[in-house]
Amino acid sequence: MRRCRTLLWKTTQGAVSRHSSLSTVSCRKGSSASNVSTHRADPPSSPPAVERLLDAGDALCGQARQKPSEASVLLFPGQGSQFVGMGRGLTKYDSVKQMFSVAEQILGYDLLSMCLNGPEGELQKTVHCQPAVFVTSLAAVERLNHEAPAALEKCVAAAGFSVGEFAALVFAGSLDFAEALYAVKVRAEAMQAASERVPSGMLSVLGRPEAKYSYACQQARDHCEAAGLENPVCSVASYLFPDGRVIAGHLQALEFLQKNSRKLNFLRTTMLPVSGAFHSTLMDEAVEPLREVLNKVEIRKPEISVHSNVDAKKYMHSGHIKRLLLKQLVSPVKWEQTLHAIYERKQGVDFPETYEVGPGKHLGSTLKKCNLKAWRAYSHIDVIQG
């Protein structure tokens, strides 16, 4: 039987804190309000029921005989996809307005106003852009639900880039919206704090086929050690597509890579507008704050396949999810490998429809570079146009 997971975006009494309880409801299609049961703390009063927002689709066991061309996959973007104005085309939905209202309670500031109006400098900050991308991506799912509900009903898999993985897990029924948003808030604050400890950053690299990224990183670390920097960090932080990488580390190391790019067979290098070396060991101190909050939230087995950034494999159970969400902070995002895992199939087998839900089209671009045939069934759900 197909399950419908309807989320009511509501919080309990008082200010949201690390120890507060956030509630959600779960129902089957056709159930009445009297059949809906809550868990955790009882809210003071329930807001109006939100229209069906997320349908995680059948569990894969129920999809075994479904033709690939009749299935769909959702991709959720990560930090770097944000821009001022995102979400403007989604505010016509009451459920989206309620999502942003709950976000304001959890975050302590008007996230919707920041998404729509900026200022850009504030939206670009890690502490703001991660919650902004998370909420806007799930708001885009609501648009998809209104415009092409069948896409959600036949969804069999999801994946998210970095913070996008939290949105994918909410969509798949593993995390409640409010609790996941609070975890994203803590994660973003911890990553921002870790970034401010040392001068560090991230470098986007497009290399020649003969480029050796591990060797290049070792060369950069050796250079930093020779210059007197103790325990320099320089490592691949994201595998995007063939010959496309993001390298994270100390600024001295990244500057070395840029100056020696031709020798290292790099065609193009670009410093990313981020505050630190995400997905590297420089994020070690961000792990414990996230662990504390994940220990206090309920994590369930996904109702559809969700692939981990850490190893590109499907999440199997709640403990698996918690362990890899923590490991993700200090490990490279294996996005290219994830796309291969999702779209691998025998010659002649059709590809599923793919929807990028959230700001930007970065994931569509990487899909095109990784698998042109799969990209031909790709669509982006716009977050600007009304």
N, C-alpha and C positions, 0 to 999 in steps of 0.2 A: 504494500500500500504506500502510495506517495505521501510524504509528510510535508506539511507546511509549517515553517517556523516564523511566527509573527513576533516581532520585537516591539515592546512598548518602551519608548524612550523615557524612563522615569527614574527618579532617585528617591532615597528615603529622606526622612526629616533631617534638618540641620545641614551644615556645610559638608561637602564631600571631603573626606580625609582618607588617609591611608587605611584607616580601620573601619571606615563606614561600609555599610552594606548597600549594594546596588541590585535592584530586582529586575527580573524579566519574566515574561510568560511564554509558554510554549503551547501550541494547540495543533490539532489536526484539522484538515479542511472540513468545513461544515459545522464545526463545534460552535456552541453558543457561549455567550459571556459567562453563563453559570457554570460551564464546564472548564473554564480556564482556572488553573491553579498557580499560585505564585510560590516562590521559595525564597530563602533568606529572610531578611527583615520585612515586616509588613509595611507598605508605604502608607502615608496618611490618607491619601485619596488618589485614585487612578485617573490620569488624564484621559481624554477621549481615545478610544481605540484607534490605532494607526492602521491605515490600509495595509494589506499584505505587502511586506517589503521584500523579504528575502525568501526565496524558495530554493533550498539547497539541492533539490532534485532527488532522484532515486539514489539509494546506496548503490555502489558499483555492482554488487551481487545482483541487483534487480535490473541492471543495465547490460548484463552479459550478452544478450541477443540483440541489442540495439545497434543499428547500422552507424558507423562513425559519422557519416554525413548527416545523421539525424541527432547528433549529440553536439554539445557546446562546451567551451572552456572559457573561464574568466581569468583575466590577468589584472592585477592591482599594482599600480605604480608606487614608486618610493620617493624619498627626498630628492629634490632636484627638479621634480616635475611641476612644482608649485609656481603660480603666477598671480598677480593682482587681477581680480575680476573673476577668478574661478568660482563656480557655484552659482553665478548669476542666472543661468538658465534652469536651475533646479529649485529655486525658492518658490515656484508656483505650487509645489507639492506640500501639503500640510505636514506630511510625515517628515520631510526634510527640514522644515521649520522647527519641528519638535526635536529633531536630532541636534540641531545647532543650539536650541534652547537648553537641552541637557548638557551639551558641551560647555556652554557658558557657566553652568553651575559647577561642573567638574574642574574646569580650567581656571575659573576666576576672572575671565575677561571675555569680551564679545568676539568670538572666533569668526562668526559670519561677517561682521563688519570688517575685520582684518582681511578676510578672503576677498571680499568685494572691493574694498577701498584702500587697503594697505594701512600704513605706508609700506612700500616694498622692502625697505631695510628691516622692518620688524618681521614681516612675513618670511624673509629669508633666514632668520635665526632658527637654529635647530629646535629650540624649545617651542617655537610657534609652527614651523612648517611641517613637522611630523604629525602633530594632531590635525593640522589643516588638511594635509593630504589624506590622512586616514578617514576623516569625516566626509570630505568631498567625494572620495572614492565610493563610500557606501551610499552617499546621496545619488551618485551616478547609477548605482544599481537600482535605485527607486525609479529613475527615468527609464531604464531598460525594462523594468517590470511593467511600466505603463505602456511603453511603445512596442515591446516585443516580449510579452510574458512567457511565450513558449521557450525563449532562450534560457530562462531561468529554470523552467520545468524540466528541460532536457540536459541541464548542466551536469557533467560527470566529473569535472576536475577544475581546480583553481590553483593559482600560485601568485605570490606577491613578492615584489622586490624590496628587500630590507623591511622597513616599517610597513610596507604593503602586505607583508605576510600576516600581520595582525588583522587587517581588513579581510583577507582571504579566510582566515580562521573564524571570524565573526560570520561571514557569509555561509561557511560550511557548518555552522551550528556548534563549533567547539568553544567559542567564547561569547559572553554577553557583550553587547555594544558598550554599555557604560563601564563595565569592568575592564574591557579591553582598552577603552579610551584612557582610563586612569593609568593602566600599565604603560601605554604609549607616552603619557605625560611624564611619568617617572623615568622612563627610558630616555626620553629626549632631554630632560633636565640633567640626568646622570652623564649622558654623552656630551652635553654642552660643558659641564663641569670638568670632565676629563680632557676636553679639547683645550681648555684654558690653562692647563698645567704646563704644557710645552708648546713651542711653535711647531705646528704640524699641519698637514693638509692632505689633499688627494689630487693626483695627476691622471688625467685621461690620456691614454696612449693608443695610437693606431700604428701598428708595426708591420714590417715586411714579413713574409712567410718565414724568413730565416732568423727573425728576432728571437732572442732567448731571454725571457723576462726574469726568470729566477737568477740567471747570471748577471743581468743588469742590476737587479736589486742587491746582489752580493757586492758588486763593484761599488755601488753607492754607499753601502754600509762600511766597506773598507775605507772609502774616502773620508767618511765622517769620523771613523775611529782615528785615522791618521791626523785629522784636524783637531782631535782632542775630545770628541763627543763620546760619552760613555753609553754603552748599550744602544746604539742607533737602531732605529726601526725603519725598514723599507721592505714592503712586501706587496704582492698582488692582493687587492681588496675586492675586485669584482672581475669575473670572467663574463664578458658581455656577448661577444660573437667571435668568430675566427679572426685572430689578429687584433682584437679589440679588448683592451684591459683598462682597469683603473688601478693605479698603484698608490698606496697610502704609506705615510711615514713622516719622519722629521723633515722640516722644510729644507735643511741643508742637503739631505739625500735627494729630495725631489728636484732641487736646483741643479744638482750634479747630473741627474738624468736629462734634464732639459739642455744643459750645456753640451752634453756628449751624445745627444740623440742620434746624430748621423752615424757615429761610430757603433752605436748600439742597434742600428737598423730600425730606428723609429721614424716613421714617416711624418707623424704629427703628435705634438704633446700640448695639452691644455690644462692649466690649473683650474680646478673646479671651485665654484663659489661656496665652499663649505668651511666650517669652523675648525675641523680637525681630521685626524686620521682614522676614520670609521672603518670597522671590520679589520682592525689590526690589534696587536697586543697593547697599543697605547690606550685602548678602551677597557683594559682590565678592571679598572676601578668602577666602571659603570655596571659591572655584572652583579655585584651584591645588592644594590638598590632594586634592580629589576627582579632578582631572585626573591627578595622579601615580598614584593607585591604579587608575584606569580604564585607564591606559596599560599596566598590568601584568597585567590579567585578560583572559581570552579572551571576546570578545563575538561571538556568531553571529547570523545573520539569523533573525528569529522564524519559528517553524513555523506560526503563525497571525497574524492581524492584531493588532498592538499600536499603539494610538494615542498620540501624544506630547502631553504637557501644553502644549508650547510653541506648536504650531500646529494641533493636533487631527488631523493627518495620520498616515497609517500609516508606521511605520518601514520603511525600505527595505533597509538594510545595516548592518554593524557600525560603520562610521565615522559614519553618520548617527545611530545610537544614542548613541555617545560624545559627539558634538558637542552634541546636544540635551539630554542628561542634565546637561551642564555649563551650558548656557544656561538650563535650567529653574530653576537656583538664583536667578537674577537676573531672571527673566521671570515674568509673570503666568500662573497656571494657567488655561488656557482649557477649563474643564470643561463649561460649557454648550455650547460649540462642539463639544467632543468627543462629547457625547451626540447632538447633531444629526447629526454625521458618521456615528456608528454606526447610528443608528436611522432615518436618512432613507430613505424608500421611497415608491413610488407609492401612490396612493389604493387601498385595498382589499387591499394586500399584507400578509400576516400579520407579526407581530413575533416575534423569537426569544425564548426563555426567557432571563431575566436572573437571575444569582445574585450577590449581594454577599457576598464571602467575606472575613470579618474582623470585628473588633469594631465595634459600632455599626451604625446604619441610616441614616447621613447621606447616603450616595450614593443610597439608595432614595428618600429625601425629595426630593433634587434632581431625580432622574429623574421623579418624580411631577409636579413643578412644570414640568419641561421638556417632558415627553411622557407624558400620562396614559394613552394607549393602550399604549405600551411598558411602562409601570409595571404594568399589569394582568397582565403575565406575569413579574413580579418576585418573587423569593424571597430571604430572608436566611438564611444558614447560621449557626446559633446557635453561639456559642463559650462558653456557660456551662452549659446543660443537658446532663446526661449521657445 
